[in-house]
Amino acid sequence: MSDTTPRKKGKPNLTERRRNARSFALQALYQWSLAGQSAHEIEAQFRVDNDMGNTDTQLFSELLRGVISGTRDLDEAFRPFLDRPLDDLDPVELSVLRIGAYELIHRLQVPYRVAINESVELAKVFGATESHKYVNGILDKLAQRVRAAEIRERRSGN
């Protein structure tokens, strides 16, 4: 996997830096799922091998370490919404779902719609042709469970 995030001229804004962090985190989690290296080893390798100057490296580290350490809980959070066994998911799709679930559950400062949308965009870039629709459906159902108050507030217009 390679970073296909387009680079714009000038200093990237915070949204672009966070998007780059998510992209690198996805690639690192994919590597972890295949190679089984430690989060520390993968993070060190990514920091050496990639130009992370336009990346929110703190978010990259948080996502990588948080998803790896919380894999079991994250998987259990979205497992009820899957239409197939977890082991049958594509590794990219699974990593995207874990990032989205992590953000929905642990990064409450990120609006639920942003967490879902960012995961959908990752699936569009790195996943199979229709995986973004699947990711959207699963994370939307998870958001209704873990962000119910935020969703109600948004729908009521407050």
Protein Blocks (a to p, Z undefined) as FASTA:
>chain_A
ZZfbdcdedjddfklmmmmmmmmmmmmmmmmmmnopafklmmmmmmmmpccklccfklmm
mmmmmmmmmmmmmmmmmmmmpcbdfklpcfklmmmmmmmmmmmmmmmmbcfklmmmmmmm
mmmmmmcfklmmmmmmmmmmmmmmmmmmmmmmmmnoZZ
